[in-house]
Each structure stands twice: as structure tokens, then as C-alpha cells.
């Protein structure tokens, strides 16, 4: 389902790009009024405003609809971050009965009981 929707989304995007590039800009009307070849247009002398305008609007609506649908489907597949992290954890390895289990990181074990090399009250002088 998602693959078909992605294919439709890409086709609609390409058609939308092509439709926008085929249309004349707003400034092109000035050239037509001074003999710019109004009889040689593809959709007649009136121009392509009506047909291509409606086609562009329809393709834009289809593009937004497929974008929202793809976003909805991708959100349904991802699930919760917490669920993924819990599922990705490995089961703990069973240790033999005679060995103590390590409990994890203990910051209090980082402190050493040895005195510091330079006590705070005897700072070196700046001579």
C-alpha cells in the first residue's frame, strides 16, 4: 500500500512541476497584446489560464493529500520511542552463583581517600 502511494506521490509531483512550467507568467500578457503571436498558442488565443489553472489546483490538492497520507502511514509504523528502546535491550547474562553482580556505575567510588597534592589553604605564591 505504501509503495503504491509513494509511486502515485512521485508521479503527481512530476506532473505538478511540468504543469507549472508549461503555464505562462503574468507578464506574458503584455507581449501578446503587442503582437507576440497569440494565434500560435497551444490552447487558443485566450491562453491556457482556465484549463492549466484548474489542473494545477487539482494536482496540488492531490500532492497534499498523498503527502498527508504518507505521513500518517509512516507515523503508524514507527511506534513509541520508549517501546523501541525497551525492545532493543538485551537480556542480562546470568552469572554464576558465587560471583557478586555488578550494580552499575557508582560515582562515590571515584573519590580517593588520599590527600590532594596541594591543600587549598597553602596555595603557591606568585613570586
VEXDRENMAR-17000 format. One line per 4 residues: number of its first residue (from 0); for each residue y, z, x of C-alpha. Coordinates in Angstrom, 3 decimals, padded with zeros to 6 digits, always signed. Layout:
! residues N
NUM = Y Z X ~ ...
This chain:
! residues 127
0 = +000.000 +000.000 +000.000 ~ +002.427 +000.945 +002.740 ~ +001.580 -002.171 +004.755 ~ +002.331 -004.438 +001.810
4 = +005.567 -002.592 +001.159 ~ +006.628 -002.976 +004.806 ~ +005.929 -006.716 +004.669 ~ +007.980 -007.066 +001.474
8 = +010.758 -004.967 +003.032 ~ +010.957 -007.199 +006.124 ~ +010.926 -010.389 +004.026 ~ +013.697 -009.074 +001.771
12 = +015.718 -008.088 +004.841 ~ +015.381 -011.565 +006.355 ~ +016.286 -013.254 +003.065 ~ +019.298 -010.969 +002.700
16 = +020.501 -011.831 +006.201 ~ +020.064 -015.539 +005.519 ~ +021.839 -015.346 +002.174 ~ +024.832 -013.543 +003.651
20 = +025.092 -016.068 +006.483 ~ +024.991 -019.044 +004.090 ~ +027.910 -017.800 +001.993 ~ +031.450 -018.915 +002.608
24 = +034.048 -016.339 +003.524 ~ +037.184 -015.570 +001.522 ~ +039.364 -017.566 +003.931 ~ +037.381 -020.765 +003.377
28 = +039.137 -021.421 +000.049 ~ +042.357 -022.315 +001.856 ~ +040.656 -025.096 +003.825 ~ +039.097 -026.562 +000.689
32 = +042.439 -026.745 -001.095 ~ +043.898 -028.878 +001.717 ~ +041.126 -031.476 +001.660 ~ +038.414 -029.635 +003.523
36 = +035.603 -031.566 +001.842 ~ +034.977 -029.823 -001.476 ~ +032.702 -032.641 -002.631 ~ +030.301 -032.096 +000.261
40 = +029.300 -028.544 -000.614 ~ +025.692 -027.717 -001.408 ~ +026.341 -026.103 -004.798 ~ +029.105 -028.403 -006.037
44 = +032.870 -028.345 -005.725 ~ +033.141 -024.934 -007.352 ~ +031.303 -023.354 -004.473 ~ +028.383 -021.030 -004.296
48 = +030.082 -017.832 -005.412 ~ +028.154 -017.239 -008.601 ~ +024.603 -018.071 -007.506 ~ +024.707 -016.655 -003.974
52 = +026.666 -013.613 -005.089 ~ +024.007 -012.695 -007.632 ~ +021.220 -013.469 -005.170 ~ +022.850 -011.240 -002.534
56 = +023.226 -008.392 -005.023 ~ +019.604 -008.691 -006.131 ~ +018.311 -008.797 -002.567 ~ +020.461 -005.812 -001.604
60 = +019.084 -003.842 -004.556 ~ +015.511 -004.801 -003.608 ~ +016.182 -003.819 +000.018 ~ +017.469 -000.385 -001.009
64 = +014.561 +000.118 -003.395 ~ +011.957 -000.732 -000.749 ~ +013.794 +001.471 +001.786 ~ +013.727 +004.465 -000.542
68 = +010.085 +003.860 -001.443 ~ +009.066 +003.648 +002.223 ~ +010.996 +006.842 +002.964 ~ +009.248 +008.590 +000.084
72 = +005.787 +007.488 +001.250 ~ +006.438 +008.478 +004.849 ~ +007.627 +011.931 +003.740 ~ +004.458 +012.443 +001.707
76 = +002.253 +011.620 +004.704 ~ +003.929 +013.912 +007.238 ~ +003.484 +017.263 +005.504 ~ +004.797 +020.540 +006.801
80 = +005.546 +021.118 +010.468 ~ +004.055 +024.601 +010.217 ~ +000.802 +023.258 +008.783 ~ +000.528 +020.709 +011.596
84 = +001.140 +023.312 +014.298 ~ -001.443 +025.688 +012.829 ~ -003.989 +022.909 +012.523 ~ -003.378 +021.824 +016.123
88 = -004.123 +025.258 +017.614 ~ -007.449 +025.569 +019.336 ~ -009.856 +028.347 +018.522 ~ -009.802 +031.157 +021.110
92 = -012.579 +031.210 +023.672 ~ -014.938 +034.152 +023.305 ~ -015.010 +036.322 +026.438 ~ -017.983 +038.425 +027.499
96 = -018.098 +041.948 +026.101 ~ -017.493 +043.685 +029.476 ~ -014.161 +041.962 +030.301 ~ -010.879 +043.091 +028.767
100 = -008.988 +040.497 +026.770 ~ -005.557 +039.432 +027.900 ~ -002.963 +040.151 +025.264 ~ -000.344 +037.643 +026.357
104 = +002.922 +037.851 +028.264 ~ +004.327 +041.357 +028.767 ~ +007.867 +041.386 +030.203 ~ +007.610 +045.081 +031.128
108 = +005.038 +044.214 +033.802 ~ +007.663 +042.155 +035.626 ~ +009.605 +045.278 +036.654 ~ +008.726 +046.624 +040.052
112 = +008.914 +050.311 +040.887 ~ +010.151 +049.623 +044.438 ~ +013.853 +050.387 +045.023 ~ +016.223 +047.490 +045.407
116 = +017.196 +046.430 +048.931 ~ +020.895 +047.237 +048.370 ~ +021.753 +050.007 +045.929 ~ +024.678 +049.384 +043.591
120 = +026.791 +052.254 +044.979 ~ +026.535 +051.042 +048.610 ~ +027.873 +047.523 +048.495 ~ +028.504 +045.749 +051.809
124 = +032.104 +045.902 +052.939 ~ +034.164 +042.774 +053.328 ~ +035.251 +043.250 +056.976
